[in-house]
Amino acid sequence: MKMDAVVRQEGMEALIEKLGKVDAERFISLIIKEPFDYTKWHESLFEGLTVRELSEKAMDYVEKKQKY
């Protein structure tokens, strides 16, 4: 298991890579301000999708990532 400091550092690096510095900070600010239960959000993220639909979304995502 990684130490908390390492997880924070890697998480921040991932956010900055994906969103850029300004939007990464903005994201953190939004999460802190709003009551947000990541676990509940994640559980309902793909609610109502069939396995085929989920698979298609995953394949589309991979295709887009390969283009860049």
C-alpha positions as CSV (number, residue, x, y, z in Angstrom):
1,M,0.0,0.0,0.0
2,K,1.3,3.5,-0.9
3,M,1.8,6.1,1.7
4,D,-0.8,9.0,1.7
5,A,1.8,11.5,0.5
6,V,2.5,9.4,-2.5
7,V,-1.2,8.9,-3.3
8,R,-1.7,12.7,-3.1
9,Q,1.2,13.4,-5.3
10,E,0.3,10.9,-8.0
11,G,-3.4,12.0,-7.8
12,M,-2.4,15.7,-8.3
13,E,-0.1,14.7,-11.2
14,A,-2.9,12.8,-12.8
15,L,-5.3,15.7,-12.4
16,I,-2.8,18.2,-13.8
17,E,-2.0,15.9,-16.8
18,K,-5.7,15.5,-17.6
19,L,-7.1,19.0,-16.7
20,G,-4.1,21.3,-16.6
21,K,-3.0,23.2,-13.4
22,V,-5.9,25.7,-13.2
23,D,-8.7,23.2,-13.8
24,A,-7.1,20.7,-11.5
25,E,-7.1,23.2,-8.7
26,R,-10.7,24.2,-9.6
27,F,-11.7,20.5,-9.4
28,I,-10.3,20.1,-6.0
29,S,-12.0,23.3,-4.9
30,L,-15.3,22.0,-6.2
31,I,-14.9,18.7,-4.4
32,I,-14.1,20.4,-1.1
33,K,-17.1,22.8,-1.3
34,E,-19.8,20.3,-2.2
35,P,-20.9,17.4,-0.2
36,F,-19.8,14.6,-2.6
37,D,-19.8,10.9,-2.0
38,Y,-17.5,9.5,-4.7
39,T,-18.5,5.9,-3.8
40,K,-22.3,6.6,-4.4
41,W,-21.5,8.5,-7.6
42,H,-19.3,5.8,-8.9
43,E,-21.9,3.1,-8.1
44,S,-24.5,4.9,-10.2
45,L,-22.1,6.0,-13.0
46,F,-23.0,3.2,-15.3
47,E,-26.5,2.6,-14.0
48,G,-29.0,1.6,-16.7
49,L,-26.3,0.6,-19.2
50,T,-26.2,-2.9,-20.7
51,V,-23.0,-4.8,-20.8
52,R,-22.9,-4.1,-24.5
53,E,-23.4,-0.4,-24.1
54,L,-20.6,-0.3,-21.4
55,S,-18.3,-2.2,-23.7
56,E,-19.0,0.2,-26.6
57,K,-18.2,3.2,-24.4
58,A,-15.0,1.5,-23.3
59,M,-14.0,0.7,-26.9
60,D,-14.8,4.3,-28.0
61,Y,-12.6,5.6,-25.1
62,V,-9.7,3.4,-26.1
63,E,-10.0,4.5,-29.8
64,K,-9.9,8.2,-28.8
65,K,-6.9,7.6,-26.5
66,Q,-5.0,5.9,-29.4
67,K,-5.5,8.9,-31.7
68,Y,-3.6,11.2,-29.4
